């Protein structure tokens, strides 16, 4: 990744992650950017190699999001890492990793609370059909209701299981279990028909990754 790419990533990074998280960006072999927080600092320097066993290394290796507690053997400090690979045209080019001093609430990995009118409703992740960015908020459609979540789409993605949810567009994350049909669309992209009848595009940016992840 060049300097311009990193700068573009950093324009949105600050909106995506809480202040207590340190942020690391890597290419496929080494770190190219690091911003420590006041809560935790792994002392990473640009040019440092991506070490085996880290959250970043696993995201690069598997080509998918990794949420994992990493013990102190590697950096001398234990941390909870959330790493998302940067994928361009179906190839992993790097990763963005959020580094926390401790694991976020375990309930976030199973439930999300959405607001409808003046009320809040906890819903299980496996009831969610899809999530959509709408005017800097996240619209959540479930089997029984719909509403908005306070976190943005990329923040929520960190807590969703990569075995069930997949990013298919800058503005959409879908639950694979609720995809009724995958239809070919123009320019080698796809259109998803969900079980509730909603039609969701797979953008060209995510098409190769989407196809590889679902094995077709």
N, CA, C and O of each residue as an XYZ file, in Angstrom:
864
protein
N       0.834     -1.194      0.000
C       0.000      0.000      0.000
C       0.873      1.249      0.000
O       1.884      1.305      0.700
N       0.476      2.266     -0.798
C       1.252      3.492     -0.837
C       0.731      4.476      0.210
O      -0.250      4.212      0.904
N       1.423      5.629      0.305
C       1.070      6.630      1.316
C      -0.344      7.150      1.133
O      -1.054      7.373      2.114
N      -0.764      7.347     -0.118
C      -2.116      7.839     -0.378
C      -3.170      6.867      0.118
O      -4.185      7.276      0.682
N      -2.926      5.565     -0.093
C      -3.880      4.559      0.374
C      -4.004      4.594      1.887
O      -5.108      4.530      2.427
N      -2.867      4.696      2.571
C      -2.871      4.740      4.032
C      -3.604      5.978      4.538
O      -4.368      5.904      5.501
N      -3.369      7.118      3.885
C      -4.039      8.350      4.299
C      -5.540      8.244      4.126
O      -6.297      8.736      4.964
N      -5.987      7.602      3.039
C      -7.413      7.428      2.813
C      -8.027      6.534      3.891
O      -9.126      6.794      4.380
N      -7.292      5.473      4.251
C      -7.776      4.579      5.302
C      -7.886      5.330      6.627
O      -8.858      5.165      7.364
N      -6.893      6.148      6.919
C      -6.875      6.838      8.204
C      -7.958      7.904      8.323
O      -8.334      8.284      9.432
N      -8.463      8.390      7.190
C      -9.543      9.372      7.241
C     -10.797      8.793      7.895
O     -11.560      9.498      8.555
N     -10.985      7.495      7.694
C     -12.187      6.870      8.254
C     -11.904      6.062      9.516
O     -12.820      5.789     10.292
N     -10.656      5.679      9.731
C     -10.306      4.854     10.890
C     -10.736      5.512     12.196
O     -11.275      4.846     13.080
N     -10.502      6.805     12.320
C     -10.779      7.497     13.576
C     -12.264      7.494     13.911
O     -12.634      7.623     15.078
N     -13.116      7.351     12.907
C     -14.546      7.297     13.160
C     -14.997      5.887     13.530
O     -16.032      5.706     14.171
N     -14.211      4.888     13.121
C     -14.624      3.500     13.272
C     -14.321      2.906     14.636
O     -15.064      2.047     15.110
N     -13.239      3.347     15.280
C     -12.787      2.679     16.486
C     -12.809      3.607     17.695
O     -12.587      4.810     17.553
N     -13.074      3.065     18.884
C     -13.089      3.883     20.100
C     -11.697      4.372     20.467
O     -10.692      3.845     19.990
N     -11.653      5.393     21.325
C     -10.395      6.047     21.664
C      -9.418      5.128     22.383
O      -8.207      5.312     22.268
N      -9.919      4.139     23.123
C      -9.016      3.275     23.890
C      -8.287      2.250     23.028
O      -7.431      1.522     23.530
N      -8.610      2.182     21.746
C      -7.982      1.201     20.863
C      -6.754      1.786     20.177
O      -6.791      2.904     19.663
N      -5.658      1.015     20.174
C      -4.521      1.334     19.320
C      -4.826      0.797     17.929
O      -5.540     -0.196     17.793
N      -4.296      1.442     16.898
C      -4.591      1.060     15.525
C      -3.302      0.738     14.781
O      -2.350      1.518     14.803
N      -3.280     -0.428     14.118
C      -2.119     -0.821     13.312
C      -2.583     -1.167     11.898
O      -3.602     -1.832     11.715
N      -1.830     -0.714     10.912
C      -2.112     -1.055      9.514
C      -0.874     -1.741      8.953
O       0.249     -1.280      9.155
N      -1.087     -2.832      8.253
C       0.035     -3.564      7.671
C      -0.209     -3.850      6.200
O      -1.345     -3.816      5.727
N       0.878     -4.135      5.480
C       0.729     -4.779      4.186
C       0.804     -6.277      4.454
O       0.482     -6.698      5.565
N       1.202     -7.077      3.522
C       1.197     -8.534      3.753
C       2.380     -9.025      4.576
O       2.388    -10.178      5.007
N       3.375     -8.182      4.803
C       4.563     -8.645      5.525
C       4.987     -7.766      6.695
O       5.609     -8.254      7.638
N       4.658     -6.466      6.648
C       5.137     -5.571      7.702
C       4.123     -4.473      8.003
O       3.224     -4.193      7.210
N       4.293     -3.864      9.167
C       3.416     -2.761      9.550
C       3.854     -1.483      8.846
O       5.044     -1.195      8.722
N       2.867     -0.730      8.391
C       3.164      0.516      7.676
C       2.649      1.734      8.447
O       2.991      2.871      8.119
N       1.827      1.490      9.471
C       1.292      2.596     10.274
C       0.926      2.051     11.653
O       0.456      0.921     11.788
N       1.150      2.876     12.666
C       0.742      2.480     14.014
C       0.409      3.712     14.818
O       1.169      4.681     14.831
N      -0.737      3.679     15.496
C      -1.160      4.758     16.377
C      -1.520      4.189     17.732
O      -2.566      3.554     17.868
N      -0.679      4.397     18.747
C      -0.984      3.849     20.080
C      -2.069      4.665     20.775
O      -2.298      5.830     20.450
N      -2.727      4.029     21.733
C      -3.697      4.743     22.554
C      -3.112      4.908     23.953
O      -2.044      4.379     24.259
N      -3.826      5.646     24.795
C      -3.381      5.837     26.171
C      -3.579      4.581     27.005
O      -2.972      4.436     28.065
N      -4.431      3.669     26.530
C      -4.767      2.465     27.293
C      -3.798      1.314     27.049
O      -3.525      0.529     27.957
N      -3.271      1.206     25.816
C      -2.387      0.084     25.490
C      -1.457      0.467     24.346
O      -1.868      1.137     23.398
N      -0.205      0.040     24.440
C       0.787      0.353     23.415
C       1.691     -0.859     23.210
O       2.404     -1.270     24.125
N       1.660     -1.423     22.017
C       2.494     -2.588     21.704
C       3.872     -2.192     21.174
O       4.672     -3.059     20.821
N       4.152     -0.895     21.117
C       5.464     -0.385     20.693
C       5.816     -0.815     19.267
O       6.979     -1.078     18.964
N       4.822     -0.883     18.409
C       5.056     -1.242     17.013
C       5.615     -0.040     16.270
O       5.189      1.091     16.502
N       6.562     -0.280     15.384
C       7.136      0.770     14.549
C       6.888      0.443     13.080
O       6.906     -0.729     12.703
N       6.656      1.452     12.243
C       6.538      1.193     10.801
C       7.777      0.466     10.294
O       8.902      0.880     10.575
N       7.575     -0.602      9.559
C       8.683     -1.424      9.084
C       8.879     -2.690      9.892
O       9.567     -3.612      9.453
N       8.272     -2.740     11.081
C       8.350     -3.972     11.877
C       7.614     -5.100     11.151
O       6.541     -4.876     10.592
N       8.175     -6.300     11.154
C       7.496     -7.418     10.491
C       6.238     -7.839     11.249
O       6.156     -7.684     12.468
N       5.269     -8.368     10.522
C       4.066     -8.927     11.140
C       4.440    -10.280     11.732
O       4.809    -11.200     11.002
N       4.346    -10.401     13.046
C       4.803    -11.612     13.720
C       3.745    -12.707     13.672
O       2.546    -12.444     13.767
N       4.213    -13.923     13.523
C       3.326    -15.084     13.512
C       2.607    -15.200     14.854
O       3.203    -14.992     15.911
N       1.336    -15.531     14.798
C       0.560    -15.693     16.018
C      -0.213    -14.470     16.438
O      -1.046    -14.547     17.341
N       0.044    -13.331     15.799
C      -0.693    -12.112     16.129
C      -2.037    -12.098     15.413
O      -2.261    -12.865     14.476
N      -2.928    -11.219     15.862
C      -4.228    -11.093     15.206
C      -4.057    -10.654     13.762
O      -4.772    -11.121     12.875
N      -3.110     -9.757     13.526
C      -2.855     -9.290     12.164
C      -2.400    -10.431     11.268
O      -2.889    -10.579     10.148
N      -1.475    -11.229     11.752
C      -0.955    -12.355     10.961
C      -2.072    -13.332     10.608
O      -2.117    -13.843      9.489
N      -2.963    -13.593     11.543
C      -4.046    -14.545     11.294
C      -5.048    -14.000     10.283
O      -5.569    -14.750      9.458
N      -5.321    -12.697     10.345
C      -6.230    -12.094      9.364
C      -5.647    -12.165      7.961
O      -6.367    -12.422      6.996
N      -4.345    -11.938      7.849
C      -3.667    -12.035      6.552
C      -3.644    -13.474      6.056
O      -3.842    -13.735      4.869
N      -3.401    -14.406      6.973
C      -3.278    -15.821      6.612
C      -4.606    -16.401      6.139
O      -4.656    -17.122      5.142
N      -5.681    -16.084      6.860
C      -6.975    -16.683      6.561
C      -7.840    -15.837      5.623
O      -8.832    -16.323      5.079
N      -7.459    -14.572      5.437
C      -8.229    -13.707      4.561
C      -9.600    -13.373      5.087
O     -10.521    -13.127      4.309
N      -9.752    -13.360      6.403
C     -11.034    -13.030      7.006
C     -10.809    -12.374      8.364
O      -9.709    -12.405      8.917
N     -11.872    -11.783      8.883
C     -11.794    -11.071     10.156
C     -11.399    -12.015     11.281
O     -11.836    -13.165     11.328
N     -10.561    -11.509     12.189
C     -10.116    -12.293     13.343
C     -10.366    -11.483     14.611
O      -9.932    -10.335     14.705
N     -11.046    -12.056     15.567
C     -11.230    -11.482     16.901
C     -10.615    -12.452     17.895
O     -11.114    -13.567     18.049
N      -9.542    -12.056     18.575
C      -8.868    -13.046     19.408
C      -8.022    -12.399     20.505
O      -7.421    -11.343     20.311
N      -7.994    -13.063     21.662
C      -7.107    -12.647     22.739
C      -5.714    -13.197     22.462
O      -5.553    -14.388     22.195
N      -4.704    -12.325     22.525
C      -3.319    -12.711     22.264
C      -2.523    -12.546     23.551
O      -2.536    -11.473     24.154
N      -1.833    -13.593     23.974
C      -1.103    -13.506     25.243
C       0.161    -12.662     25.097
O       0.490    -12.195     24.007
N       0.859    -12.476     26.209
C       1.979    -11.528     26.263
C       3.291    -12.068     25.684
O       4.291    -11.350     25.683
N       3.315    -13.310     25.192
C       4.559    -13.895     24.703
C       5.125    -13.160     23.485
O       6.339    -13.150     23.281
N       4.261    -12.548     22.678
C       4.721    -11.945     21.420
C       5.203    -10.513     21.610
O       6.309    -10.168     21.192
N       4.370     -9.670     22.244
C       4.722     -8.253     22.392
C       5.116     -7.883     23.820
O       5.494     -6.742     24.084
N       5.028     -8.850     24.745
C       5.314     -8.542     26.135
C       4.112     -7.985     26.866
O       4.158     -7.743     28.072
N       3.029     -7.781     26.119
C       1.775     -7.263     26.672
C       0.647     -8.080     26.064
O       0.610     -8.277     24.849
N      -0.270     -8.554     26.890
C      -1.428     -9.259     26.352
C      -2.425     -8.231     25.825
O      -2.502     -7.111     26.331
N      -3.177     -8.617     24.818
C      -4.149     -7.703     24.242
C      -5.257     -8.481     23.539
O      -5.124     -9.673     23.261
N      -6.345     -7.782     23.260
C      -7.431     -8.359     22.466
C      -7.399     -7.684     21.107
O      -7.553     -6.467     21.010
N      -7.198     -8.470     20.057
C      -7.062     -7.917     18.721
C      -8.271     -8.186     17.850
O      -8.822     -9.287     17.853
N      -8.677     -7.172     17.106
C      -9.720     -7.313     16.087
C      -9.107     -6.861     14.773
O      -8.854     -5.674     14.572
N      -8.871     -7.814     13.882
C      -8.171     -7.512     12.644
C      -9.023     -7.851     11.436
O      -9.622     -8.924     11.363
N      -9.072     -6.916     10.480
C      -9.855     -7.098      9.257
C      -8.917     -6.987      8.058
O      -8.208     -5.989      7.926
N      -8.900     -7.995      7.180
C      -8.023     -7.907      6.004
C      -8.495     -6.841      5.023
O      -9.692     -6.588      4.886
N      -7.541     -6.228      4.349
C      -7.835     -5.281      3.269
C      -7.773     -6.068      1.974
O      -6.716     -6.580      1.605
N      -8.893     -6.166      1.285
C      -8.973     -7.014      0.098
C      -9.259     -6.162     -1.132
O     -10.219     -5.391     -1.156
N      -8.424     -6.307     -2.144
C      -8.597     -5.604     -3.409
C      -8.631     -6.620     -4.539
O      -7.700     -7.406     -4.715
N      -9.718     -6.594     -5.303
C      -9.891     -7.505     -6.441
C      -9.664     -8.960     -6.028
O      -9.041     -9.739     -6.750
N     -10.184     -9.303     -4.853
C     -10.119    -10.681     -4.400
C      -8.827    -11.093     -3.735
O      -8.716    -12.232     -3.281
N      -7.835    -10.202     -3.658
C      -6.542    -10.523     -3.053
C      -6.337     -9.721     -1.774
O      -6.668     -8.538     -1.701
N      -5.785    -10.392     -0.769
C      -5.477     -9.725      0.492
C      -4.232     -8.872      0.329
O      -3.166     -9.373     -0.028
N      -4.375     -7.569      0.596
C      -3.270     -6.628      0.419
C      -2.689     -6.141      1.746
O      -1.602     -5.564      1.781
N      -3.407     -6.375      2.818
C      -2.956     -5.897      4.120
C      -4.056     -6.126      5.145
O      -4.994     -6.891      4.920
N      -3.918     -5.443      6.276
C      -4.918     -5.603      7.336
C      -4.952     -4.363      8.213
O      -3.947     -3.672      8.383
N      -6.122     -4.095      8.763
C      -6.294     -3.053      9.776
C      -6.634     -3.751     11.086
O      -7.562     -4.557     11.144
N      -5.882     -3.441     12.131
C      -6.060     -4.127     13.410
C      -6.330     -3.129     14.530
O      -5.582     -2.170     14.721
N      -7.406     -3.370     15.262
C      -7.708     -2.599     16.465
C      -7.203     -3.398     17.663
O      -7.473     -4.594     17.778
N      -6.474     -2.735     18.549
C      -5.827     -3.392     19.679
C      -6.419     -2.839     20.972
O      -6.310     -1.647     21.259
N      -7.050     -3.727     21.751
C      -7.719     -3.331     22.987
C      -6.993     -3.921     24.200
O      -6.391     -4.990     24.093
N      -7.041     -3.242     25.345
C      -6.410     -3.785     26.554
C      -7.138     -4.999     27.111
O      -6.552     -5.792     27.849
N      -8.405     -5.149     26.762
C      -9.179     -6.299     27.218
C     -10.317     -6.549     26.240
O     -10.663     -5.677     25.443
N     -10.884     -7.717     26.303
C     -11.971     -8.067     25.395
C     -13.201     -7.206     25.671
O     -13.587     -7.027     26.826
N     -13.817     -6.672     24.613
C     -15.080     -5.948     24.804
C     -16.142     -6.878     25.373
O     -15.955     -8.094     25.421
N     -17.239     -6.305     25.796
C     -18.307     -7.092     26.400
C     -18.637     -8.324     25.566
O     -18.898     -8.197     24.370
N     -18.633     -9.529     26.176
C     -18.932    -10.748     25.421
C     -20.345    -10.770     24.856
O     -20.630    -11.523     23.925
N     -21.237     -9.943     25.417
C     -22.607     -9.906     24.913
C     -22.662     -9.337     23.501
O     -23.569     -9.662     22.735
N     -21.675     -8.472     23.143
C     -21.673     -7.865     21.819
C     -21.447     -8.891     20.723
O     -21.801     -8.648     19.569
N     -20.866    -10.031     21.062
C     -20.616    -11.065     20.061
C     -21.841    -11.952     19.843
O     -21.830    -12.820     18.970
N     -22.892    -11.741     20.630
C     -24.105    -12.556     20.503
C     -25.370    -11.728     20.296
O     -26.323    -12.175     19.656
N     -25.365    -10.509     20.851
C     -26.556     -9.665     20.800
C     -26.200     -8.271     20.294
O     -25.064     -7.815     20.425
N     -27.193     -7.611     19.718
C     -27.087     -6.181     19.450
C     -28.416     -5.556     19.836
O     -29.468     -6.187     19.725
N     -28.360     -4.316     20.288
C     -29.569     -3.647     20.735
C     -29.940     -2.562     19.732
O     -29.156     -1.649     19.474
N     -31.137     -2.669     19.172
C     -31.578     -1.707     18.171
C     -32.693     -0.840     18.732
O     -33.423     -1.244     19.637
N     -32.807      0.359     18.177
C     -33.835      1.297     18.637
C     -34.917      1.438     17.577
O     -34.626      1.683     16.407
N     -36.157      1.282     17.995
C     -37.311      1.488     17.139
C     -38.251      2.465     17.840
O     -38.721      2.203     18.947
N     -38.518      3.587     17.185
C     -39.282      4.666     17.831
C     -38.554      5.084     19.107
O     -37.422      5.560     19.037
N     -39.180      4.915     20.266
C     -38.540      5.335     21.520
C     -38.099      4.148     22.372
O     -37.714      4.327     23.527
N     -38.148      2.953     21.822
C     -37.818      1.761     22.595
C     -36.573      1.071     22.049
O     -36.217      1.231     20.881
N     -35.907      0.284     22.935
C     -34.734     -0.479     22.552
C     -35.034     -1.969     22.668
O     -35.744     -2.401     23.576
N     -34.488     -2.745     21.740
C     -34.752     -4.186     21.715
C     -33.453     -4.962     21.511
O     -32.801     -4.792     20.481
N     -33.058     -5.810     22.463
C     -31.916     -6.695     22.228
C     -32.331     -7.800     21.253
O     -33.385     -8.416     21.415
N     -31.505     -8.041     20.253
C     -31.790     -9.111     19.288
C     -30.547     -9.980     19.122
O     -29.422     -9.484     19.193
N     -30.752    -11.260     18.905
C     -29.640    -12.162     18.681
C     -29.086    -11.969     17.271
O     -29.829    -11.666     16.338
N     -27.778    -12.148     17.129
C     -27.150    -12.002     15.819
C     -27.766    -12.934     14.784
O     -27.913    -12.569     13.618
N     -28.130    -14.159     15.224
C     -28.641    -15.116     14.242
C     -30.050    -14.790     13.758
O     -30.579    -15.484     12.890
N     -30.669    -13.734     14.314
C     -31.973    -13.275     13.834
C     -31.844    -12.142     12.815
O     -32.832    -11.730     12.208
N     -30.631    -11.648     12.634
C     -30.408    -10.497     11.755
C     -30.268    -10.948     10.307
O     -29.451    -11.818     10.004
N     -31.064    -10.358      9.406
C     -30.987    -10.675      7.983
C     -29.853     -9.907      7.316
O     -29.030    -10.473      6.596
N     -29.833     -8.592      7.577
C     -28.777     -7.758      6.990
C     -28.658     -6.456      7.758
O     -29.540     -6.086      8.533
N     -27.546     -5.769      7.526
C     -27.285     -4.461      8.109
C     -26.945     -3.509      6.969
O     -26.287     -3.895      6.003
N     -27.397     -2.262      7.087
C     -27.218     -1.297      6.007
C     -26.860      0.072      6.566
O     -27.448      0.518      7.551
N     -25.909      0.732      5.948
C     -25.584      2.104      6.321
C     -26.654      3.040      5.787
O     -26.962      3.028      4.595
N     -27.219      3.849      6.670
C     -28.220      4.834      6.284
C     -27.949      6.126      7.026
O     -28.170      6.212      8.234
N     -27.470      7.134      6.308
C     -27.238      8.456      6.892
C     -26.398      8.387      8.158
O     -26.768      8.933      9.197
N     -25.256      7.702      8.052
C     -24.280      7.580      9.133
C     -24.803      6.776     10.318
O     -24.205      6.794     11.394
N     -25.910      6.076     10.127
C     -26.418      5.143     11.124
C     -26.462      3.753     10.505
O     -26.322      3.598      9.292
N     -26.660      2.737     11.352
C     -26.767      1.372     10.847
C     -28.193      0.873     11.016
O     -28.689      0.709     12.130
N     -28.836      0.637      9.881
C     -30.173      0.055      9.876
C     -30.029     -1.456      9.995
O     -29.254     -2.068      9.260
N     -30.774     -2.057     10.917
C     -30.698     -3.496     11.169
C     -32.062     -4.123     10.897
O     -33.066     -3.738     11.496
N     -32.084     -5.093      9.984
C     -33.334     -5.812      9.677
C     -33.239     -7.207     10.280
O     -32.306     -7.956      9.988
N     -34.210     -7.551     11.125
C     -34.229     -8.862     11.757
C     -35.474     -9.621     11.311
O     -36.294     -9.104     10.552
N     -35.601    -10.841     11.789
C     -36.763    -11.654     11.447
C     -38.062    -11.066     11.987
O     -39.121    -11.258     11.390
N     -37.994    -10.357     13.104
C     -39.220     -9.893     13.755
C     -39.396     -8.380     13.782
O     -40.521     -7.899     13.922
N     -38.305     -7.615     13.649
C     -38.432     -6.154     13.675
C     -37.230     -5.521     12.982
O     -36.300     -6.211     12.566
N     -37.268     -4.221     12.869
C     -36.163     -3.472     12.294
C     -35.949     -2.207     13.099
O     -36.871     -1.691     13.731
N     -34.719     -1.713     13.068
C     -34.399     -0.511     13.822
C     -32.985     -0.074     13.538
O     -32.364     -0.537     12.581
N     -32.468      0.825     14.373
C     -31.139      1.383     14.153
C     -30.220      1.097     15.341
O     -30.649      1.082     16.495
N     -28.959      0.874     15.027
C     -27.943      0.644     16.053
C     -27.044      1.867     16.151
O     -26.814      2.560     15.160
N     -26.542      2.123     17.341
C     -25.734      3.334     17.560
C     -24.350      3.241     16.926
O     -23.755      4.266     16.590
N     -23.824      2.010     16.756
C     -22.512      1.851     16.128
C     -22.630      1.887     14.611
O     -23.673      1.540     14.058
N     -21.559      2.307     13.934
C     -21.615      2.289     12.482
C     -21.326      0.881     11.958
O     -20.990     -0.019     12.727
N     -21.459      0.704     10.659
C     -21.386     -0.630     10.063
C     -20.039     -1.299     10.308
O     -19.988     -2.491     10.612
N     -18.964     -0.558     10.183
C     -17.636     -1.146     10.359
C     -17.350     -1.487     11.811
O     -16.650     -2.461     12.087
N     -17.877     -0.706     12.741
C     -17.727     -1.040     14.158
C     -18.478     -2.326     14.479
O     -17.958     -3.196     15.177
N     -19.697     -2.443     13.970
C     -20.485     -3.645     14.218
C     -19.854     -4.877     13.574
O     -19.948     -5.977     14.118
N     -19.219     -4.698     12.430
C     -18.610     -5.826     11.726
C     -17.588     -6.540     12.601
O     -17.399     -7.750     12.475
N     -16.935     -5.806     13.478
C     -15.927     -6.398     14.352
C     -16.518     -7.459     15.274
O     -15.815     -8.376     15.698
N     -17.813     -7.337     15.587
C     -18.435     -8.248     16.551
C     -19.269     -9.341     15.888
O     -19.824    -10.198     16.577
N     -19.362     -9.320     14.568
C     -20.165    -10.315     13.860
C     -19.310    -11.500     13.442
O     -18.162    -11.326     13.035
N     -19.860    -12.694     13.541
C     -19.131    -13.899     13.178
C     -18.891    -13.952     11.674
O     -19.819    -13.794     10.882
N     -17.639    -14.175     11.290
C     -17.312    -14.293      9.865
C     -17.835    -15.597      9.277
O     -17.816    -15.773      8.059
N     -18.298    -16.507     10.118
C     -18.890    -17.750      9.632
C     -20.336    -17.554      9.198
O     -20.882    -18.375      8.461
N     -20.955    -16.471      9.653
C     -22.367    -16.219      9.330
C     -22.589    -14.957      8.517
O     -23.497    -14.902      7.688
N     -21.759    -13.934      8.752
C     -21.962    -12.636      8.102
C     -20.841    -12.345      7.118
O     -19.688    -12.722      7.329
N     -21.210    -11.661      6.033
C     -20.216    -11.328      5.022
C     -20.491     -9.924      4.483
O     -21.635     -9.552      4.222
N     -19.423     -9.163      4.325
C     -19.529     -7.826      3.727
C     -19.633     -8.001      2.218
O     -18.782     -8.651      1.609
N     -20.658     -7.433      1.617
C     -20.840     -7.568      0.174
C     -20.829     -6.223     -0.538
O     -20.857     -6.161     -1.767
N     -20.789     -5.154      0.237
C     -20.880     -3.809     -0.324
C     -20.418     -2.844      0.759
O     -20.466     -3.157      1.948
N     -19.974     -1.678      0.338
C     -19.568     -0.675      1.322
C     -20.689     -0.380      2.320
O     -20.431     -0.038      3.474
N     -21.928     -0.516      1.864
C     -23.073     -0.148      2.702
C     -23.846     -1.335      3.262
O     -24.839     -1.143      3.964
N     -23.405     -2.578      2.960
C     -24.189     -3.740      3.385
C     -23.321     -4.863      3.964
O     -22.224     -5.143      3.481
N     -23.850     -5.491      5.013
C     -23.367     -6.771      5.519
C     -24.591     -7.678      5.581
O     -25.640     -7.273      6.082
N     -24.462     -8.907      5.073
C     -25.615     -9.813      5.052
C     -25.328    -11.070      5.860
O     -24.180    -11.493      5.999
N     -26.389    -11.653      6.385
C     -26.326    -12.949      7.046
C     -26.521    -14.010      5.961
O     -27.576    -14.067      5.330
N     -25.517    -14.838      5.749
C     -25.537    -15.820      4.664
C     -26.755    -16.729      4.757
O     -27.296    -17.147      3.733
N     -27.187    -17.038      5.970
C     -28.308    -17.955      6.168
C     -29.614    -17.424      5.585
O     -30.541    -18.197      5.341
N     -29.699    -16.110      5.359
C     -30.936    -15.515      4.855
C     -30.849    -15.099      3.389
O     -31.727    -14.396      2.889
N     -29.793    -15.533      2.698
C     -29.721    -15.305      1.253
C     -30.573    -16.359      0.557
O     -30.282    -17.552      0.636
N     -31.612    -15.919     -0.118
C     -32.501    -16.846     -0.822
C     -31.920    -17.237     -2.173
O     -32.010    -18.391     -2.591
N     -31.318    -16.254     -2.852
C     -30.823    -16.500     -4.211
C     -29.724    -15.512     -4.554
O     -29.772    -14.352     -4.146
N     -28.729    -15.976     -5.308
C     -27.651    -15.123     -5.806
C     -27.816    -15.007     -7.310
O     -27.724    -16.006     -8.023
N     -28.056    -13.802     -7.798
C     -28.313    -13.591     -9.218
C     -27.143    -12.861     -9.866
O     -26.586    -11.944     -9.262
N     -26.761    -13.243    -11.070
C     -25.698    -12.506    -11.775
C     -26.167    -11.103    -12.120
O     -27.334    -10.887    -12.445
N     -25.253    -10.164    -12.047
C     -25.560     -8.782    -12.378
C     -24.494     -8.284    -13.355
O     -23.586     -9.039    -13.705
N     -24.583     -7.069    -13.786
C     -23.630     -6.543    -14.766
C     -22.232     -6.403    -14.179
O     -22.055     -6.304    -12.964
N     -21.239     -6.397    -15.073
C     -19.838     -6.178    -14.700
C     -19.327     -7.198    -13.680
O     -18.571     -6.855    -12.771
N     -19.749     -8.459    -13.842
C     -19.255     -9.566    -13.007
C     -19.611     -9.409    -11.538
O     -18.920     -9.952    -10.677
N     -20.662     -8.686    -11.241
C     -21.118     -8.561     -9.854
C     -22.374     -9.402     -9.671
O     -22.788    -10.126    -10.576
N     -22.976     -9.298     -8.485
C     -24.121    -10.131     -8.173
C     -25.199     -9.309     -7.475
O     -24.954     -8.210     -6.977
N     -26.383     -9.874     -7.461
C     -27.507     -9.282     -6.752
C     -28.070    -10.361     -5.835
O     -28.361    -11.472     -6.278
N     -28.222    -10.028     -4.559
C     -28.718    -10.990     -3.581
C     -30.200    -10.754     -3.325
O     -30.625     -9.628     -3.065
N     -30.971    -11.813     -3.401
C     -32.362    -11.735     -2.971
C     -32.447    -12.395     -1.606
O     -32.168    -13.585     -1.462
N     -32.835    -11.611     -0.599
C     -32.920    -12.115      0.752
C     -34.284    -12.777      0.968
O     -35.201    -12.605      0.165
N     -34.405    -13.528      2.054
C     -35.638    -14.273      2.304
C     -36.842    -13.373      2.534
O     -37.978    -13.822      2.386
N     -36.617    -12.096      2.896
C     -37.734    -11.167      3.090
C     -38.080    -10.419      1.813
O     -38.977     -9.575      1.806
N     -37.357    -10.732      0.712
C     -37.620    -10.076     -0.558
C     -36.717     -8.901     -0.863
O     -36.731     -8.395     -1.985
N     -35.934     -8.451      0.100
C     -35.003     -7.350     -0.134
C     -33.935     -7.768     -1.132
O     -33.420     -8.884     -1.066
N     -33.600     -6.865     -2.065
C     -32.562     -7.138     -3.059
C     -31.350     -6.272     -2.725
O     -31.449     -5.048     -2.630
N     -30.207     -6.929     -2.552
C     -28.988     -6.256     -2.091
C     -27.863     -6.477     -3.103
O     -27.617     -7.611     -3.514
N     -27.180     -5.406     -3.506
C     -26.102     -5.560     -4.493
C     -24.804     -6.055     -3.864
O     -24.498     -5.748     -2.712
N     -24.056     -6.821     -4.634
C     -22.669     -7.141     -4.299
C     -21.818     -6.257     -5.198
O     -21.849     -6.408     -6.419
N     -21.066     -5.344     -4.617
C     -20.308     -4.404     -5.430
C     -19.096     -5.087     -6.062
O     -18.675     -6.159     -5.625
N     -18.549     -4.458     -7.086
C     -17.401     -5.024     -7.789
C     -16.207     -5.184     -6.856
O     -15.415     -6.114     -7.004
N     -16.085     -4.280     -5.904
C     -14.975     -4.343     -4.949
C     -15.003     -5.626     -4.132
O     -13.954     -6.176     -3.798
N     -16.214     -6.108     -3.807
C     -16.352     -7.286     -2.946
C     -16.718     -8.553     -3.706
O     -16.801     -9.624     -3.104
N     -16.938     -8.459     -5.012
C     -17.451     -9.601     -5.771
C     -16.530    -10.816     -5.720
O     -16.998    -11.929     -5.482
N     -15.228    -10.625     -5.939
C     -14.288    -11.753     -5.943
C     -14.192    -12.392     -4.565
O     -14.189    -13.616     -4.439
N     -14.114    -11.557     -3.536
C     -14.056    -12.071     -2.168
C     -15.331    -12.819     -1.818
O     -15.284    -13.887     -1.207
N     -16.474    -12.256     -2.206
C     -17.772    -12.877     -1.923
C     -17.853    -14.250     -2.597
O     -18.291    -15.224     -1.985
N     -17.435    -14.316     -3.842
C     -17.509    -15.570     -4.576
C     -16.569    -16.621     -3.976
O     -16.924    -17.793     -3.855
N     -15.384    -16.185     -3.610
C     -14.419    -17.125     -3.035
C     -14.898    -17.606     -1.661
O     -14.758    -18.785     -1.335
N     -15.454    -16.713     -0.866
C     -15.898    -17.072      0.479
C     -17.032    -18.079      0.449
O     -17.114    -18.954      1.312
N     -17.921    -17.960     -0.555
C     -19.057    -18.864     -0.646
C     -18.788    -20.047     -1.565
O     -19.636    -20.928     -1.707
N     -17.625    -20.072     -2.183
C     -17.193    -21.253     -2.934
C     -17.931    -21.497     -4.227
O     -18.340    -22.626     -4.501
N     -18.113    -20.443     -5.045
C     -18.753    -20.662     -6.338
C     -18.080    -19.836     -7.420
O     -18.486    -19.892     -8.581
